[in-house]
Amino acid sequence: MWDRKDLIGIEELKKEEIELIIETAKSMKDILNRSIKKVPTLRGRTICTLFYEPSTRTRSSFELAAKYLSADTISIATSTSSIQKGETLLDTVKTIEAMGVELFIIRHSSSGVPLFIAKNIRSKVINAGDGMHEHPTQALLDVFTVYEKKNRVDGLKIAIVGDIFHSRVARSNIYAWNKLGSSIIVCGPPTLIPKDIQYLNAKVTYNLDEAIEDADIVYVLRLQLERQKKGLFPSLREYHALFGVTEERLKKAKKDVLIMHPGPMNRGVEISSEVADSTLSLINEQVTNGVAVRMALLYLMLGGRSDENIN
C-alpha cells in the first residue's frame, strides 16, 4: 500500500515502493491498450498541473493519465496567471488548493520548489522536474520500460551518456537503477560530469566505447544548452564525433542492447537518426509507458489500492 503524501524524488523511495508503482503500471498499460481508454477510478478527484518550464511529454502524459482515470484537471499557465502580477508561487498554489484541488504536479527551474510547496500545503505534490535535482516519474517510466523488455533490472549494465551535470533525469535514473541492482556507468565530456558523481555509486568514463562495451541499455541524454555556460565543449560537431551514439559505436554493445532517450532529441548531436529510429530504440515506448506510470502514481496517491479491481 502506498502511504506517502508526496513524490519528490527517487532518492527517498524504497525498492519496494518502486516495485509497487511498476506493478500497478502494468494494469494501467492494459487500459491504454483498449479501444476506449477510460475508467471511473478517480471520478470526482481534482488535479492541477503547474509548470514553470516548457514541457510536451511530461505535462501531456500527466494530463492524459488523469483524464483516463476520470479525474478533473486544471492546467495553470504561468504566463497568464496572477504570477505575472507579482503573486508568490506559494500564494498561487494555496489559492488553487482552496478551490478543492487535491494533487499538484509541479515543474520548476529551481531545485527544491516542489518540496517547499509540499511542506506548506495539505494537498499532495508530485515533482515533475525541479532544476537539476530530480525528475522521478521519468526514472520510473524508464524502469518500467526496461522491465517490459528485459523482464529484470538487476545485473544489467546501464550506460548513461551525455550531459550528466545538468540532468535531473540522470540523477533520478542513477538512484533508481542502484536501488534495483543494476550496474551504472556514466560517460560524457569531463566538463559535463559532476565532481561528486562517485557518491552516487556510478562508474565514470570519458570514453564512449568503454561505456558502450557490453552494455544492456544505452541511455542517451540531451545536451541541455539552455542550462549551460559557454565553453563546456568546443562545438556540437566535436561533441557528436566523441560522444554521439551511432550505429558504428553500438557495435561494441551487446547484440540485444536497447536505446533510450528522455526526449526531446537533438538528432545528429547526441544520437543519430539511424539509431533513434532503429528497432533497438525504445524512445516511443518510453512515451507510452510514461502515461501508464503516471496513471499508476495518480491512482496510488489519490487513494487507490494495489489489490483493487480497476477494470
N, C-alpha and C positions, 0 to 999 in steps of 0.2 A: 504493500500500500504506500502511496506517495504522501508524505506528511510535511513537505517543505512549503512555506508560504511563497517563496520566490525562487527563480532560477537566475543567478547572477553569473556563474561561471562553472566550468567543468572541474576546476581545481577543488571545489568544495564537495563534489559528488562522490559517493561511494560506488565501487564497482557494481554492487547490486542495484543501485538506483539507475545506473546507465543501462544495465541489462533489462530492468523493468520497462524503461522507455522503449528500448529496441523491441522487446516482446510485444508491447502494446502497439507499436508502429506496424507490426505485421498485420494485425487486424484492420488497421486503418488503410493499409495498402490494398487490402481486399475491397474496401469500399471504393477506392479510386479506380479499381478495375471494372466496376459496374457501369452499366449504361446510364443509370441515374445515380449520381454521386451525392446522396443526401440522406442523412439520418437525423432523428429528432433529439439526439442525446443532450445537447446543450441549449435546447429551446428555452428562451426566457433569460439567458445569461448574456451579459453585455461586455464587450471587449473593445479597447481603444488602441490603435496603433499611433505612436507619436515618434516620428522620425525627423531628427535634426540633420541627417545626412541623406544624400540621394541613395535610392535602392530600387532595384527592379525585382530580383529574385526573392529576397527575404521578405520584403513588405507584401508582395503579391501572394506569396505562398502562405504567409500568416493569415491574410485576409480570406483567401480561399479555404484554408483549413477551418477557420471559424464558421464560414458560411456552409461548408459541407457538413458541419456538426450542428447547423441551425442556430448558431449564436447570432446575436445582433452585434454589428460592428460600426464603429465610427473611426474615421481617419482624420487626424489633425495635421494640416499643412502649416508649418511654422511661418511660411511667407504670408499667410492670410489670417493668422491668429492674433490674439492680443499681445503676443510676444513682441510684435512689431511696435506696440505702443508702450513698451517698457515693462510689461508684466514679467515677473520672475518665472522660471521653469516650475518651481515648486508650487507657486500660486496657480499656475495654469493647470497642473495636474490635480491639485486639490479641488479646483473649480469643477473639473470634469468628473472627478470622483463623487462630488456632491450630487451629480446628475444620475448616479446609480451605476457607474462603470465598476466592474469587479476585477478586471485584469488589464494592466497596461503593458504594451510591448514597446520598448523604448530603444531607439538607436541615437547615439550622440557621439560627437567628435572628441569629447573629453572622457578620459578613463575615470571610472568611479561614479558617473552620473546615475546609472540605474540603481546602484547600491544606495546612494544618497536618497533617491526617491523612495526606494523600498523601505528604508528606515523611518520615513516620515509620513507614510500613508498606511491606511488599513488594507487597501486593495493589494492584490498580488501584482508582481512585476516579473517580466521576462526580459532579460538583456538580449537585444537584437544586434549587439555590437557596440562596444564603447571604446573609443580611441584606439590605442594599441594594446589594450588589456585582453579582452576575450570576445569570442563570438561562439557561445556554447551550442546553439542549435545547428550551426554549420558542422561542428565536430560530431554531433550526434547523428546527423544525416549521413555524414561520411562513414561513420562506424556501421550504421545500418546498411549502407550500400555495399561495404566490404563483406559483411556477414552474409548478405544475399548471394554474393558471387563466390566467396571462398568457404562459406559455412563455418568460419572461425576467424579469430583475430589474433589469438595468442600464437607466438612463434613466428609471425610474419615479419619480413623486413620492409619497413616503410621508409622510403626516401622522399624527403620534403625539400624541394628545390626552388630557390629564388630569393625574394625579398623577405627574409625571416625577421629582420629587425623591426619592420613596420607592421608586421602581420599579426593581427589578433586571431586570425584563423589558425596560423601555425601554433600559437600558444595553446589554444583550446584543443587542437588535434594532438599535440605532444602530451598534454595531460591525459587525454582520453586513451591514446594508444598505450601509454605507460600503465595506466590502471588495468588495461585488458591484456597485458603481457606481450605486446609487440616490441620489436627492436627498431629504434628510430635513428636515422642518420639525416642530418641537415646539410645542405650544400648551397653555396652562393658566394658572391664576392666577399672578402673579409670585411668590407665596409658595411655590408648588409647582414652580418651575423652578430647577434647580441653578445657582449662580452661575458655575460653571466649564463650563457646557454647550457654550460656543463651542469649547472644546478638543476636543470630540468630533465636530466638523465637522457640526453641526446648526444650521440657522437657527431663530431663536426669534421667536414672535409671541404676543401676548396676545389676539388677535382670532380667534375661531373661524372666521369667514367667510373671512378671509385664509388660514388654514391649509387649509381645505377646498377653496378655489378651485382647480380643475383637478387635484385630487388623483386619483391612480390607486388608492391604498389609504388608507383612514382607519382607523387603529389606535387603538382606544379602550381606555384604561386604567381600572382600578377605583380609586376613592378608597380609599386604604389607611388608614382611620380608626384602625385598631389601632396604626399606627406614628406617627401624627401627634400633635403637640401641639395644644391647642385654640387657636382664633383665627386659623387659617390662611386661612379664608374665612368670610363672615358666616353662611351657612346652606346646607343642601342644596338648598333651593328656589332660592336665588340662583345657586348653582353650576350647577344644571340650566339655568336661564334663560340663563346666559352661555356655558357650555361643554358642555351636554348635546347629544349628537348625535341629531338628529331628522330626520324626512323633509323638513321645510321647510329646514333648514340644508343638507341634502345636495343641494339643487337647484343649488348653486354648484359642486359637484364634477363630474367627467366623468360622462357617461351610463353608462359601464361601470365606475364606481367599485365597489370591493369593501370590505366592512366586516369588521374583525377585532377580536377581544377575547380576551385570555388566560383570562378567567374567574377566579373567579366574578363574575357581573354584578350590579350594583345597578341594576335596571330603574327607569326614571323618575328616575335621578340622572345617571349619565354617559351613558346610552343609553336611548332609548325602546324599548318593546316592539315597536312597528311596524318599527323599523329592525332590531332584533335578530332578528326572525322573518321578515324580508323575503327576497326572492330574491337580494338583494345580499350577504347575510350569509354568511360562511364559518366562523362560530363552531363549528358542529358538525363541519365538515370538519377544522378545526384539531385537534379532539379525536381524530378517527380517525387523522389524519396523525401525531399525537403518538406513537401506538403504532408506526407504521411507522418513524419516525425513530429511536425508542428501540431498536427491533429492529435497525436498521442499526448503531447505535453498539455495542450489545452484541456483535453479530456481528463488527464490525471490531476491537473492543478485546480480545475473547477469542480472537483468532487466525484469524478468517475472512479470506478473500482476496476482493478486489473482483471477480476473474475466476472465482471458484469457482462451480460449479453448486449452488445452494442449494435446488433443487426436489426 
